[in-house]
Amino acid sequence: MKRVLLLVSAIIFSVSFAFTQMSDKVNYFTGTFKEAMVKSAKVDKDILIIGHTEWCGYCKKMKRTTLVDKGVIDYLNKNYLVMSVDMEKGEGPVIAKKYGIRSYPTSVVVDKSGKVKKFIRGYKKADKYISSLK
């Protein structure tokens, strides 16, 4: 009986520890695009630029639904250096022009040299968003 109790306790501890290692939000990179490219090379991850605007209804919907989905959060945090960029503020207009982003939301995956690997236009539900990125 003690062994069973010990085993159950160990399993519960392991599972709870594993869950604490997962994030409950996307870990957005907050530096400049140039800094993101440097960090991308260091951590060996592509950059995911999530382009949006303040006035975009589908951008807000994606932020409220897709980008809070646990599967999306885990996938993005594991595979990308993620940047959320307002395409009308800061360096957003330069990034929008460089990558031809003219509608929102648009997600662009670029490698550490800035070369486009994927271009995803429009709102996507969580499952479609992940499959679009694979």
VOZA-407981 format. One line per 10 residues: their letters; for each residue x, y negated, z of C-alpha. Coordinates in Angstrom, 1 decimal, always signed. Example, Ala and Ser with C-alpha at 12.3 -4.5 7.8 and 13.67 -1.06 7.14 Angstrom:
BEGIN
AS	+12.3,+4.5,+7.8 | +13.7,+1.1,+7.1
END
This chain:
BEGIN
MKRVLLLVSA	+0.0,+0.0,+0.0 | +2.9,-2.4,+0.8 | +4.5,-1.7,-2.6 | +1.2,-2.5,-4.4 | +0.8,-5.7,-2.4 | +4.4,-6.7,-3.1 | +4.0,-5.9,-6.8 | +0.8,-7.9,-7.1 | +2.5,-10.8,-5.3 | +5.5,-10.7,-7.6
IIFSVSFAFT	+3.2,-10.7,-10.7 | +1.2,-13.6,-9.4 | +4.4,-15.6,-8.7 | +5.8,-14.8,-12.1 | +2.6,-15.8,-13.9 | +2.3,-19.1,-11.9 | +5.9,-19.9,-12.6 | +5.5,-19.3,-16.3 | +2.5,-21.6,-16.4 | +4.4,-24.4,-14.6
QMSDKVNYFT	+7.1,-24.2,-17.3 | +4.5,-25.1,-20.0 | +3.6,-28.7,-20.5 | +0.0,-30.0,-20.4 | +0.8,-32.8,-22.9 | +2.8,-33.4,-26.0 | +6.4,-34.6,-25.1 | +6.5,-37.7,-27.4 | +9.9,-39.1,-28.2 | +9.8,-42.8,-27.4
GTFKEAMVKS	+13.0,-44.1,-29.0 | +13.5,-45.4,-32.5 | +13.4,-43.3,-35.7 | +17.1,-43.6,-36.0 | +17.5,-42.3,-32.4 | +15.1,-39.5,-33.2 | +17.2,-38.4,-36.1 | +20.3,-38.3,-33.9 | +18.5,-36.4,-31.2 | +16.9,-34.1,-33.8
AKVDKDILII	+20.4,-33.0,-34.9 | +21.5,-32.4,-31.2 | +18.5,-30.3,-30.3 | +18.2,-28.7,-33.7 | +14.5,-29.5,-34.2 | +12.7,-31.2,-37.1 | +11.0,-34.5,-36.4 | +7.2,-34.6,-36.5 | +5.9,-38.1,-37.2 | +2.2,-38.5,-36.3
GHTEWCGYCK	+1.2,-41.7,-38.1 | -1.9,-43.5,-36.8 | -3.4,-47.0,-36.4 | -5.3,-48.6,-33.6 | -8.5,-48.9,-35.7 | -8.5,-45.4,-37.1 | -11.5,-43.4,-35.8 | -10.1,-40.0,-37.0 | -6.7,-40.9,-35.4 | -8.6,-41.4,-32.1
KMKRTTLVDK	-10.5,-38.2,-32.5 | -7.3,-36.2,-33.3 | -5.6,-37.7,-30.2 | -8.7,-36.8,-28.0 | -9.2,-33.3,-29.4 | -6.4,-31.7,-31.4 | -3.4,-33.2,-29.6 | -4.7,-32.2,-26.2 | -5.3,-28.5,-27.2 | -3.0,-26.3,-25.2
GVIDYLNKNY	-2.0,-24.2,-28.2 | -1.1,-27.4,-30.2 | +0.8,-28.9,-27.2 | +2.9,-25.7,-26.8 | +3.6,-25.4,-30.5 | +4.6,-29.0,-30.9 | +6.8,-29.1,-27.8 | +8.6,-25.9,-28.8 | +9.2,-26.7,-32.5 | +9.4,-30.4,-33.0
LVMSVDMEKG	+10.8,-33.7,-31.8 | +7.4,-35.5,-31.9 | +6.9,-39.2,-32.5 | +3.6,-40.9,-32.4 | +3.9,-44.0,-34.5 | +1.5,-46.8,-35.0 | +1.9,-47.5,-38.7 | +1.1,-51.2,-38.4 | +3.4,-52.0,-35.5 | +7.1,-52.0,-34.7
EGPVIAKKYG	+9.0,-49.8,-37.1 | +5.7,-48.2,-38.3 | +5.4,-50.2,-41.5 | +9.0,-49.3,-42.5 | +8.3,-45.6,-41.8 | +5.0,-45.7,-43.7 | +6.7,-47.3,-46.7 | +9.6,-44.9,-46.6 | +7.4,-41.8,-46.5 | +4.4,-43.1,-48.6
IRSYPTSVVV	+2.0,-42.9,-45.7 | -1.1,-44.8,-46.8 | -4.0,-43.0,-45.0 | -4.4,-42.1,-41.4 | -3.9,-39.9,-39.5 | -0.9,-38.5,-41.4 | +1.7,-36.1,-40.0 | +5.0,-35.9,-41.7 | +7.7,-33.3,-40.8 | +11.2,-34.4,-41.7
DKSGKVKKFI	+14.5,-32.7,-41.1 | +17.5,-34.3,-39.3 | +18.6,-36.0,-42.5 | +15.1,-37.5,-43.0 | +14.1,-35.3,-45.9 | +10.3,-34.5,-46.0 | +9.5,-30.8,-45.3 | +5.7,-31.1,-44.8 | +3.1,-33.8,-45.3 | -0.3,-33.4,-43.7
RGYKKADKYI	-3.1,-35.9,-44.4 | -6.2,-36.4,-42.4 | -7.8,-35.2,-39.2 | -7.3,-31.5,-38.5 | -8.8,-29.3,-35.8 | -6.3,-27.5,-33.5 | -6.1,-24.2,-35.4 | -5.9,-25.9,-38.8 | -3.3,-28.3,-37.6 | -1.0,-25.6,-36.3
SSLK	-1.4,-23.5,-39.5 | -0.7,-26.7,-41.6 | +2.6,-27.1,-39.7 | +3.8,-23.5,-40.1
END
